[in-house]
Structures are given as structure tokens and as C-alpha cells.
Amino acid sequence: GAVRSVRGDRSGPPPEGEQAGVDEFWLLAQELRSAREQAQTTLVRLALPAAPTDSDRKVEVFVNLARRLQSLVHREISLLDGLEDTVEDPDLLKELFHVDHLATRIRRHAENLAVLGGAASRRQWTRPIDLSEVLRSSVAEVEQYTRVKVVPPAGGTVRGHAVADVVHLLAELVENATVFSAPDTDVVVRAERVTAGIAVEVEDRGLGMPAEEQHRMNTLLADPDQVSVRHLLADGRIGLFVVSALARRHGIAVELKSNIYGGVLAVLVLPQGLLGAEAPGAADAAGGSRATSWGTV
């Protein structure tokens, strides 16, 4: 019942007699479909040349669309969390986790739109979150998460106000590393304390990046204003712009380098101001929700 309504592509209402929970999923599916169509139409329009007077209106469209998508996906994740707590069938539970993971990825892409519009994340935590939890949460938002190996860090926490953005930023870097490397290779994420704060490295063994392209990407990472968002939308590559915008928001330094394997090493440094005291527990999210990207706000 419930899982079929999530996985299926029904265009009509659910059959009579099904549970109320299924009706809720069906209604949510209709809203998500409508939001998706609106998003596709809006992105096409935003990628087209426009007069300078349209800039403010377009930013408002970005933010409003992103907020609507985020709200819908948060509802979906909450419904899925409730089902995961009640379902005992292992095969059914596995399917639910797959849908949950997909919803988490959709949420990140919705948040990308909000970042493009200059909006801040609505996901907030009231206490510092353990760095190992932050790293795991970022990997959980990536499609090919099974390829990512996280080296457990030796302590460290991230202040609650920055957790969502750091998870988002790292997820974009990890996603890039998996997309631009062979599917039979690993992507390694590790962190260590340095004089400036905590350095996090995302390393792949992919095809590398030409020096000129690497310089252009590092210029973008240093200053997102150097690149036209419209051009990025037209190319379909907004990930590093999002990384740059989030990094600038929190004073995080990010740089791409070539590694000895011929791949790319992405290095980011979390400044001392983003680091907090040791977290008393992993479930310190505001409102008692889980301190991971899988949870709710």
C-alpha cells in the first residue's frame, strides 16, 4: 500500500478502501509533481537572457520555489521516518530506505536553488555536532554513497548554526568526486586539526582536471561573483557555485588540487570560529530531531 504509492507513478486518486496514510502519500506525490514541473519551467526561464530589472524578481522566484520544494520533501522524509519505525519486513524496510535516500538527495537539490537565490538554510541545530556525524551525513546525501570511505576523525565538532551548510558543502564536493571518477574506485574523506581550524579532504582517483580548468574552478571557489549563475544553469553545473557561496557565508577556504594518483583532491578548512566544544551526544538537533542530514528540522 504505502510503498506502492511512493514508488508508483499514479496520475489518478488512490483506490477506495486504502489507508489514510496512503492518501497522504498520494496528495504529497501530486504536490511534488506540480512543484517539479514548476521547477523545470522556472529553471529554463532563468537560464535565458533577461534585463537587469528582472534580477530581483528572479531571485525571489528562486527562493520561493526552493522553499516550496524543501517543505514538500521535509514532509516526505517525516512520513518515511514514521513508516521506517513501524515496518518490520526487511525487504519492505530496504525499499523505504532507498526512497528515504532519494528524498534526501532531492532536498539537497532544492536547497541548491535556495543558495542560488541567496537564502539561508532552514535546518539549524542548537548545539555543536560531532565532526564524524557531519562527515557521515554529507556522504548520506550522495547517490553513490557506497563508494565513499570516511576516515574517522580524531574528535572535533561544528557549531550548530553552520552544520547544515557544512554538510551541504561537503556533499557537493563528494558528489563531484564520485561523478568524475571510475565507478570501481573509492572516494576518501578524512579530516584533521590544523593551525587554522580543521582541514577536510575529499580525494578521488578520477581523470583529474586540466590546469586551466582547475584554475578557473579555484577562482570560482574563491569568489562566486566571478561567474555568471545564468551560464552555470545553462551548463547544468551549479555544484561548485553552491560550494563557493556556502563557503563564503562561513569563511571556509576551499581549494582543488591534483593528487599523486592523477585525480583531484578537494581541501576545505573550517575556521576556528565554526568549531565548538565536544558534543554531548549525536542527537542534539533542534527540537530533538536527529543530527544528520537524514533527519527532520
FENPE-V811698 format. One record per residue. N is the residue number from 0. NEAR is the number of other ideal C-beta (glycine too) atoms within 10 Angstrom. Layout:
# FENPE-V811698
{{N;NEAR} {N;NEAR}}
This chain:
# FENPE-V811698
{{0;11} {1;20} {2;20} {3;13} {4;20} {5;22} {6;11} {7;12} {8;6} {9;13} {10;8} {11;6} {12;11} {13;19} {14;9} {15;5} {16;6} {17;16} {18;12} {19;7} {20;15} {21;18} {22;13} {23;15} {24;26} {25;18} {26;14} {27;17} {28;19} {29;13} {30;16} {31;18} {32;12} {33;12} {34;18} {35;13} {36;10} {37;15} {38;17} {39;10} {40;11} {41;16} {42;18} {43;11} {44;12} {45;21} {46;16} {47;10} {48;6} {49;13} {50;6} {51;6} {52;7} {53;14} {54;10} {55;9} {56;10} {57;17} {58;16} {59;11} {60;18} {61;22} {62;17} {63;16} {64;21} {65;22} {66;16} {67;18} {68;23} {69;23} {70;14} {71;21} {72;23} {73;17} {74;18} {75;23} {76;21} {77;15} {78;19} {79;23} {80;16} {81;12} {82;19} {83;14} {84;7} {85;9} {86;16} {87;6} {88;10} {89;8} {90;9} {91;14} {92;15} {93;10} {94;16} {95;20} {96;13} {97;13} {98;18} {99;19} {100;17} {101;15} {102;21} {103;22} {104;18} {105;18} {106;22} {107;20} {108;15} {109;21} {110;25} {111;19} {112;25} {113;22} {114;26} {115;23} {116;19} {117;11} {118;17} {119;13} {120;19} {121;14} {122;21} {123;15} {124;22} {125;10} {126;17} {127;24} {128;27} {129;21} {130;24} {131;19} {132;22} {133;26} {134;25} {135;20} {136;24} {137;28} {138;24} {139;18} {140;24} {141;25} {142;12} {143;15} {144;18} {145;10} {146;20} {147;22} {148;12} {149;16} {150;13} {151;11} {152;18} {153;10} {154;13} {155;21} {156;23} {157;26} {158;18} {159;19} {160;16} {161;27} {162;28} {163;24} {164;23} {165;25} {166;28} {167;24} {168;26} {169;26} {170;25} {171;26} {172;25} {173;25} {174;23} {175;23} {176;27} {177;23} {178;15} {179;15} {180;22} {181;12} {182;8} {183;7} {184;15} {185;14} {186;27} {187;17} {188;22} {189;15} {190;23} {191;12} {192;14} {193;11} {194;7} {195;11} {196;19} {197;21} {198;16} {199;26} {200;17} {201;26} {202;22} {203;28} {204;19} {205;20} {206;12} {207;17} {208;18} {209;10} {210;9} {211;8} {212;11} {213;16} {214;12} {215;15} {216;21} {217;16} {218;13} {219;19} {220;22} {221;14} {222;10} {223;21} {224;10} {225;11} {226;17} {227;10} {228;19} {229;14} {230;11} {231;19} {232;17} {233;14} {234;9} {235;9} {236;11} {237;20} {238;16} {239;22} {240;22} {241;24} {242;26} {243;26} {244;19} {245;25} {246;21} {247;16} {248;15} {249;17} {250;14} {251;22} {252;16} {253;22} {254;14} {255;20} {256;13} {257;14} {258;15} {259;8} {260;14} {261;11} {262;20} {263;24} {264;17} {265;25} {266;16} {267;22} {268;19} {269;27} {270;14} {271;11} {272;11} {273;21} {274;17} {275;19} {276;9} {277;9} {278;22} {279;11} {280;10} {281;14} {282;14} {283;21} {284;22} {285;13} {286;10} {287;9} {288;17} {289;15} {290;24} {291;20} {292;25} {293;20} {294;19} {295;14} {296;16}}
